[in-house]
Amino acid sequence: MLNHLENIKNNKVKLGIEVASPDVDTALAKAYRKVVRQINLPGFRKGKVPRRILETRFGPEVLHEEALELLVPPAYEEALKEADVSPINQPDFELVQIEEGKPLLFNAVVEVMPPVELSEYKGIKVEQTEAVVDDIQVEQNLFMLREQSARLIPKEDGKAEEGDLLTIDFKGFIDGEPFEGGEAENYSLELGSKTFIKGFEEQLLGVSPEEELEVKVKFPDDYGKEELAGKEALFKVTVKQIKKKQLPELDDEFAKEASEFDTLEEMKEDLREKLLNNAREESKERMEETLIGKIAEESKVDLPQTLVERQLDRLIGEFETYLRYQGMNMDQFLNLAGKKIEEIREERREEAEKRTRINLVLDAIAKKEGIEIEDSELDDKIASIAESYNDSAERVREIIEKQGRLPVIREEMRIRKVIDLLVSEAQIKLVKKEIGKPDKEDEGENTPAKEKQDSDEIATDSDADAETEAEITEKEKNK
């Protein structure tokens, strides 16, 4: 039981915990029966040393570790419930007393979820941009589809132009010495992509296949790697192959090859409808983000650095996943960007703090409103995931439970319920978007890609994580 609760700075509490003496005696007896089987003493058969002699020879402390393993965890969990606090990291335990015939006394110091002083969260006024799709957007997406369907044709006799794809070997030198990360073979580089240091790609314009040349560049003064910043470098480059894009004609034949439609007009109409559905979803997501942001900004909460650092870890993990899809790992990215991982973390700290605040506020609203996820709702979600991957709900649940991610999905569903409540109570004004002008949310640093990333993190839908589980399920099934 909880003896006392003391608040310590930085969202830490000290729990004074007591366990009744009968329970202590029972745990010490169980500990003796386990420990005695491991003891060899002359004159006694193994496992038959009397407890009194065992404690005399080795001291009563010989039983304490085993007894504490039995007593402390349940007592600590019960004390957390009595104190009505939620820990966010592992506790530090301090033993005060353990002795036969007396209660166990110990302290637990742990960082807990901070209190949240909620602002008004019902009836909030918020604007939502009307979803529209114009002809320019349709044409832009058709262009991208053509790009994806483009054939790469070797350019045997031609000169490299912007947009061509070059396969090159290169090796970089500074003051005549090669430097780490400055060398690659069979590297694919699209001229005009601005992948390399400024000035590198421009010097490859007009080259021919099998040509060897030297490219001179200067690393920026603020380059992330101090040993390269401001230095002049020479790259020895061998052009192994040049390919140009050959785009298909935009006609009915293209529609047949790139879609399930027979004519280009049918393909365009389907594309327009899909773009409109996406625009509606994005408009809804942005409205939700604005709404949640307003509530979070007006609410008062001290951000625990433990949670901020965890959010940073998650952000970095997301970025590493993105890099893997691009065929790159973190070390390669850091080398190309000239940065250290610490810089990447600091660049994302503000975003981590924003997400942490939002998550704490949404959790506080859920508690105030008594929002929870019933087991039947979780069952339905798992069944939906399983159905989408043509697998059984039992198998999907088994894998998710094995990974320990069932509580994650439940929590994401809970937060989704909170957001649905906030939206249902909000005063939403639909505003028209002027064609050719960005939404307010798109101005400055809030690009559509960034907004989508924000939306994913605040768990407006558990589909992203759920699909991850199902993908793992699919991989397991195919082994």
DOKOL-505583 format. One line per field, with one value per residue (C-alpha): residue in one letter; z, y, x. Coordinates in Angstrom, 3 decimals. Each point is the difference from the previous one (the first is absolute). Example, Ala and Ser with C-alpha at 12.3 -4.5 7.8 and 13.67 -1.06 7.14 Angstrom:
! DOKOL-505583
aa <- [a_s] $
z <- [7.800_-0.660] $
y <- [-4.500_3.440] $
x <- [12.300_1.370] $
! end
This chain:
! DOKOL-505583
aa <- [m_l_n_h_l_e_n_i_k_n_n_k_v_k_l_g_i_e_v_a_s_p_d_v_d_t_a_l_a_k_a_y_r_k_v_v_r_q_i_n_l_p_g_f_r_k_g_k_v_p_r_r_i_l_e_t_r_f_g_p_e_v_l_h_e_e_a_l_e_l_l_v_p_p_a_y_e_e_a_l_k_e_a_d_v_s_p_i_n_q_p_d_f_e_l_v_q_i_e_e_g_k_p_l_l_f_n_a_v_v_e_v_m_p_p_v_e_l_s_e_y_k_g_i_k_v_e_q_t_e_a_v_v_d_d_i_q_v_e_q_n_l_f_m_l_r_e_q_s_a_r_l_i_p_k_e_d_g_k_a_e_e_g_d_l_l_t_i_d_f_k_g_f_i_d_g_e_p_f_e_g_g_e_a_e_n_y_s_l_e_l_g_s_k_t_f_i_k_g_f_e_e_q_l_l_g_v_s_p_e_e_e_l_e_v_k_v_k_f_p_d_d_y_g_k_e_e_l_a_g_k_e_a_l_f_k_v_t_v_k_q_i_k_k_k_q_l_p_e_l_d_d_e_f_a_k_e_a_s_e_f_d_t_l_e_e_m_k_e_d_l_r_e_k_l_l_n_n_a_r_e_e_s_k_e_r_m_e_e_t_l_i_g_k_i_a_e_e_s_k_v_d_l_p_q_t_l_v_e_r_q_l_d_r_l_i_g_e_f_e_t_y_l_r_y_q_g_m_n_m_d_q_f_l_n_l_a_g_k_k_i_e_e_i_r_e_e_r_r_e_e_a_e_k_r_t_r_i_n_l_v_l_d_a_i_a_k_k_e_g_i_e_i_e_d_s_e_l_d_d_k_i_a_s_i_a_e_s_y_n_d_s_a_e_r_v_r_e_i_i_e_k_q_g_r_l_p_v_i_r_e_e_m_r_i_r_k_v_i_d_l_l_v_s_e_a_q_i_k_l_v_k_k_e_i_g_k_p_d_k_e_d_e_g_e_n_t_p_a_k_e_k_q_d_s_d_e_i_a_t_d_s_d_a_d_a_e_t_e_a_e_i_t_e_k_e_k_n_k] $
z <- [0.000_-0.487_3.169_-1.358_-3.251_-0.438_-3.077_-1.196_-2.686_-3.709_0.178_2.367_2.992_2.962_1.045_3.506_-0.204_2.718_-0.295_2.920_2.144_-0.756_-3.705_0.790_2.024_-2.834_-2.566_2.215_0.378_-3.783_-0.439_2.455_-1.913_-3.225_1.395_2.100_-3.160_-1.174_3.269_0.828_3.669_1.532_2.143_-1.859_-3.123_-2.808_0.478_3.619_1.925_2.715_-0.445_3.416_-0.863_-3.515_1.367_2.746_-2.479_-2.828_1.782_-0.404_-3.080_-1.950_-0.376_-0.521_-3.757_-0.843_2.431_-1.380_-3.537_1.235_2.078_-1.699_-3.499_1.131_2.908_-2.322_-2.529_2.753_1.355_-3.473_-0.134_3.480_-0.839_-3.383_-1.889_-3.295_-0.155_-3.133_0.850_2.329_3.754_2.353_3.045_3.488_2.560_3.500_1.865_-0.633_2.969_1.035_2.135_-1.144_-2.981_-3.058_-0.459_-3.169_-2.063_-3.754_-1.797_-3.520_-2.692_-0.727_-2.555_0.750_0.867_-2.929_0.440_-2.937_-1.901_-1.361_-2.575_-1.087_-2.375_-1.441_-3.203_-2.860_-3.781_-2.502_-3.593_-2.638_-1.991_-3.682_-2.915_-3.143_-3.461_0.817_2.845_-2.248_-2.659_2.578_1.206_-3.556_-0.547_3.067_-1.267_-3.327_1.870_1.862_-3.289_-1.754_-1.601_0.574_-3.341_-0.115_-1.493_-1.782_-2.225_1.718_2.596_3.549_0.525_3.014_0.827_-1.279_2.340_0.321_1.433_1.353_2.086_2.012_2.563_1.917_1.156_2.269_-0.185_-2.053_2.620_-0.290_2.698_1.713_-1.761_-3.190_-2.122_-1.769_-2.928_-2.373_1.603_-1.710_-0.287_-1.698_-1.321_1.471_3.141_2.135_1.907_0.137_1.164_-1.991_-3.203_-0.273_-2.291_-2.166_-1.004_-1.309_-2.562_-3.491_0.979_-2.069_0.942_1.067_0.537_2.937_1.525_3.092_1.855_2.354_2.711_3.327_3.076_1.630_2.993_2.153_-1.185_2.797_-0.006_1.431_-1.743_-3.395_0.641_-2.251_-1.661_-3.741_-1.348_-3.246_-1.198_-2.610_-1.871_-2.553_-1.969_-0.632_-1.528_-0.973_-0.377_-1.071_0.813_-2.765_1.015_-1.427_-2.084_1.997_-1.816_0.356_-0.330_2.974_1.988_-0.776_1.138_3.097_1.284_-0.259_-2.411_-3.799_-0.683_1.242_0.919_2.235_1.641_0.577_1.596_2.340_0.870_0.697_2.389_1.835_0.308_1.355_2.605_1.031_0.180_2.234_2.315_0.123_0.668_2.882_1.413_-0.119_1.701_2.747_0.409_0.295_2.525_2.109_-0.235_1.344_2.977_0.746_-0.173_2.460_2.452_2.673_0.554_0.904_-2.606_1.555_-1.838_0.197_-2.261_-2.311_-0.477_-0.739_-2.562_-1.536_-0.177_-1.804_-2.455_-0.797_-0.405_-2.480_-1.933_-0.120_-1.388_-2.667_-0.903_-0.349_-2.519_-1.902_-0.004_2.542_3.658_2.636_-0.249_-3.746_0.445_2.696_-2.241_-2.990_2.121_1.915_3.332_3.273_1.554_2.890_-2.492_-1.519_3.466_0.900_-3.293_0.963_3.693_-0.461_-1.896_2.722_2.665_-2.029_-0.401_3.663_1.065_-2.350_1.206_3.666_-0.637_-1.984_2.729_2.645_-2.005_-0.362_3.768_0.727_-2.470_1.133_-3.512_-0.217_-2.595_0.658_-0.698_-2.671_-1.825_0.060_-1.311_-2.893_-0.847_-0.061_-2.108_-2.456_-0.241_-0.511_-2.707_-1.952_-0.146_-0.501_3.289_3.117_2.919_2.421_-1.781_-0.303_3.691_0.983_-1.900_1.301_3.580_-0.436_-1.053_2.961_-2.256_0.979_2.552_-2.696_-2.358_2.845_0.973_-3.587_-0.275_3.282_-1.250_-3.256_2.062_1.789_-3.302_-1.347_3.135_-0.433_-3.659_0.793_2.603_-2.100_-1.965_-3.462_-2.723_-3.571_-2.021_-3.723_-1.291_-2.732_-2.923_-0.379_3.588_2.855_3.140_3.063_1.438_-3.015_0.484_1.503_1.404_0.250_-3.264_-0.878_0.647_3.431_0.835_-0.939_2.206_2.918_-0.507_0.075_3.253_2.036_-0.751_-1.853_-1.371_1.062_-3.579_-0.461_2.927_-0.655_-3.569_1.288_2.092_-2.918_-2.238_2.597_0.124_-3.757_0.205_2.749_-2.040_-3.059_1.850] $
y <- [0.000_3.636_1.623_3.451_1.933_2.768_2.220_0.663_2.457_-0.894_-1.976_-2.583_-1.529_-2.009_-2.830_-1.402_-3.607_-2.549_-3.747_-1.770_-2.280_-3.245_0.528_0.633_-3.229_-1.964_1.453_-0.750_-3.604_-0.353_1.578_-2.536_-2.949_1.317_1.054_-3.131_-2.153_1.838_-0.309_-2.624_-0.238_-2.773_-2.314_0.730_-1.445_2.533_1.810_-1.165_2.755_1.313_3.627_1.018_-1.415_1.485_3.471_-0.392_-1.053_2.454_2.652_0.685_2.108_-3.241_-0.158_3.665_0.253_-2.840_1.272_3.532_-1.299_-1.488_2.978_3.202_-0.126_-0.584_2.440_2.670_-0.468_0.243_3.179_1.590_-0.678_1.426_3.106_0.284_0.751_-1.341_-0.702_0.886_-1.772_-2.651_0.768_0.224_-2.177_0.640_-2.801_1.219_-3.218_-3.705_-2.343_-3.040_0.921_3.628_1.843_0.672_3.694_1.479_3.185_0.392_3.185_0.244_2.584_0.192_1.529_3.715_1.613_1.711_3.145_-0.284_2.982_0.034_-2.777_-0.017_2.485_1.119_2.044_-1.357_0.325_-2.834_0.599_-1.256_-2.846_0.862_-1.486_1.997_-1.038_0.980_-2.532_-2.726_0.809_0.078_-3.468_-1.276_1.368_-1.899_-3.184_0.511_0.505_-3.281_-1.764_1.550_-2.277_0.643_-0.135_-0.180_3.165_-1.503_2.911_2.909_2.531_0.062_2.452_0.997_-2.784_-2.744_-2.831_-0.565_-3.019_1.175_-1.013_2.768_0.546_3.234_1.582_2.916_1.269_-3.078_-2.433_-2.070_0.682_-2.237_-0.231_1.580_-3.130_-2.139_-2.377_-0.389_2.958_1.088_3.767_1.922_3.293_2.855_-1.888_2.152_-3.099_0.949_3.076_3.127_0.057_-3.756_-0.919_3.099_-1.129_-3.292_1.695_-0.878_-3.021_-3.177_-3.709_-1.362_3.538_0.662_3.459_1.945_1.961_2.788_1.197_1.786_-1.262_2.673_1.798_-1.267_-3.615_-2.389_-1.853_2.370_-1.764_0.768_3.398_2.718_-2.373_-0.238_-3.510_-1.746_-2.968_-2.393_-1.151_-2.752_0.137_-3.620_0.447_2.711_-0.686_2.311_-0.241_-0.938_1.002_-1.845_1.873_1.277_-1.897_-2.880_-2.541_1.559_-0.180_-3.718_-0.707_2.219_-0.636_-2.243_2.421_-0.128_3.715_2.950_1.920_-2.825_-0.108_3.761_-0.111_-2.794_1.899_3.145_-1.917_-1.523_3.390_1.470_-2.754_0.607_3.746_-0.555_-2.212_2.462_2.875_-1.933_-0.909_3.610_1.212_-2.595_1.022_3.670_-0.853_-2.191_2.559_2.771_-2.099_-1.147_3.533_1.323_-2.884_0.122_-2.892_-0.446_-2.215_-2.853_-0.267_-3.786_0.112_2.595_-2.190_-3.011_2.028_0.991_-3.678_-0.692_2.851_-1.242_-3.521_1.273_1.806_-3.120_-1.956_2.668_-0.201_-3.790_0.408_2.338_-2.651_1.840_-0.403_2.676_-0.087_0.596_2.884_1.631_-0.279_1.560_2.720_0.675_-0.231_-1.878_-1.934_2.486_2.803_-1.984_-0.523_3.680_1.001_-2.149_0.918_2.705_-2.431_-2.633_2.498_0.927_-3.630_-0.763_2.904_-1.119_-3.603_1.058_2.308_-2.627_-2.571_2.429_0.583_-3.750_-0.431_2.900_-1.313_-3.617_-1.141_-3.575_-2.767_-3.081_-3.429_-0.540_3.158_-1.213_-3.384_1.716_1.992_-3.083_-1.825_2.912_-0.117_-3.756_0.242_2.603_-2.403_-3.154_-1.448_-1.283_2.325_-2.565_-0.094_3.801_0.431_-2.586_1.810_3.442_-1.299_-1.641_3.356_1.705_2.456_-0.756_2.870_2.344_-0.739_0.312_3.401_1.278_-0.997_1.809_3.200_-0.271_0.007_3.157_1.789_-1.071_1.485_3.301_0.213_-0.789_2.803_2.553_2.903_-0.734_2.636_-1.193_2.472_0.001_-0.460_2.370_-1.962_0.493_1.175_-2.187_-0.630_1.955_-3.219_-0.367_3.325_0.179_-3.240_-1.801_-1.885_-2.706_-2.688_1.428_0.317_-3.638_-1.021_1.976_-1.646_-3.482_0.646_1.289_-3.289_1.337_-3.515_-3.284_-1.293_0.818_-2.093_-2.596_-0.427_-0.414_-2.919_-1.522_0.352_-1.859_-2.565_-0.430_-0.451_-2.569_-1.880_-0.147_-1.424] $
x <- [0.000_0.984_1.355_0.761_0.360_2.540_0.222_3.552_1.101_0.045_-3.257_1.453_-1.779_1.223_-2.289_0.372_-1.254_-0.789_-0.700_-1.673_2.175_-1.957_0.696_3.666_0.240_-1.623_2.424_3.023_-1.190_-0.316_3.412_1.516_-1.468_1.552_3.393_0.591_-0.027_3.111_1.993_2.609_1.061_2.147_-2.111_-3.237_-1.502_-0.458_-3.278_-0.399_1.801_-2.373_-0.972_1.403_3.427_-0.126_-0.686_2.614_2.659_-0.782_-2.035_-3.739_0.840_0.463_-3.800_-0.705_0.628_-2.362_-2.629_0.172_-0.524_-3.271_-1.139_1.120_-1.626_-3.608_0.358_1.407_-2.822_-2.596_1.614_-0.138_-3.733_-0.552_2.027_-1.780_3.224_1.356_3.763_1.937_3.245_1.407_-0.001_2.959_-0.669_1.353_-0.312_-0.878_-0.842_-0.389_-0.113_-2.007_-2.980_0.052_-1.498_2.123_0.723_1.474_-0.084_-0.430_1.061_-1.407_-0.722_-3.719_-2.328_-0.340_-3.327_-1.716_-2.063_-2.370_-1.305_-3.535_-0.132_-3.643_-1.562_3.349_-0.272_2.100_0.083_0.081_1.025_-2.392_1.529_0.368_1.926_0.785_1.193_3.585_0.152_-1.359_2.592_2.799_-0.942_-0.211_3.515_1.228_-1.628_1.788_3.275_-0.555_-0.683_2.982_2.566_3.693_1.820_3.819_1.450_2.968_0.989_-1.735_1.099_-1.353_-2.853_-2.065_-2.416_2.310_0.945_3.743_1.771_3.347_2.992_1.598_2.721_0.509_3.267_0.883_3.566_0.837_-1.287_-3.219_-2.574_-2.528_-3.372_1.292_0.055_-2.636_-0.372_-2.962_-1.738_-3.263_-0.278_-2.791_1.353_-1.990_-0.991_2.351_1.057_3.665_1.894_-0.779_2.024_0.553_-2.890_0.427_3.489_-1.400_-2.246_1.237_2.099_-0.015_-0.030_3.420_1.270_2.332_0.202_0.904_-2.658_1.040_-2.375_0.143_-1.803_-2.209_1.485_-2.887_0.339_-0.903_3.316_2.587_2.881_-1.618_-1.622_1.369_2.483_0.629_-0.328_0.850_-2.063_1.304_-3.095_-0.514_-3.262_-0.959_-3.433_-2.476_-3.708_-2.775_-3.685_-2.378_-3.516_-3.021_-2.561_-2.969_-2.739_-2.443_2.797_1.746_-3.269_-0.322_3.543_0.013_-3.539_-3.050_-1.694_-0.260_0.102_2.034_-3.169_-1.218_3.402_-0.074_-3.456_1.075_3.169_-2.025_-2.276_2.940_1.668_-3.229_-0.303_3.606_-0.626_-3.023_2.021_2.900_-2.405_-1.538_3.423_1.187_-3.152_0.530_3.635_-0.991_-2.701_2.277_2.793_-2.256_-1.072_3.549_1.430_-2.578_0.430_2.701_2.406_3.669_1.656_2.021_3.322_-0.277_-3.061_1.557_3.083_-2.197_-1.874_3.333_0.964_-3.255_0.558_3.485_-1.383_-2.596_2.711_2.167_-2.965_-0.472_3.687_-0.188_-2.820_2.328_2.746_2.136_0.936_0.558_3.798_-0.161_-2.426_2.122_3.023_-1.761_-1.612_3.194_-1.801_0.206_-2.873_-0.054_-0.735_-2.855_-1.478_0.253_-1.622_-2.982_-0.177_-2.625_-2.200_0.508_-1.064_-3.079_-1.014_0.628_-2.232_-2.777_0.153_-0.155_-2.961_-1.928_0.658_-1.286_-3.199_-0.497_0.260_-2.350_-2.583_0.425_0.892_1.240_0.157_-2.091_1.467_-2.653_1.152_3.604_-1.152_-1.781_3.141_2.194_-2.580_0.048_3.792_-0.063_-2.678_1.959_2.952_-2.057_1.192_-1.724_-0.773_1.432_3.338_0.251_-0.840_2.582_2.775_-1.020_-0.124_3.386_1.435_-1.659_-1.840_-3.578_-0.061_1.364_-2.883_-2.506_1.435_-0.064_-3.660_-0.686_1.647_-1.945_-3.176_1.149_0.647_-3.396_-1.591_1.876_-1.052_-3.648_-0.044_1.917_-1.499_1.384_-0.179_0.530_2.059_0.661_3.525_1.110_1.351_3.737_0.489_1.244_-2.021_1.060_1.332_2.301_1.751_3.458_1.343_-3.331_0.229_-2.548_2.609_0.733_-3.687_-0.556_2.921_-1.488_-3.364_1.482_1.856_-2.909_-1.717_-3.013_-0.304_1.499_0.131_3.698_1.146_-2.643_1.185_3.526_-1.195_-1.828_3.043_2.023_-2.754_0.249_3.762_-0.361_-2.570_2.224_3.008] $
! end
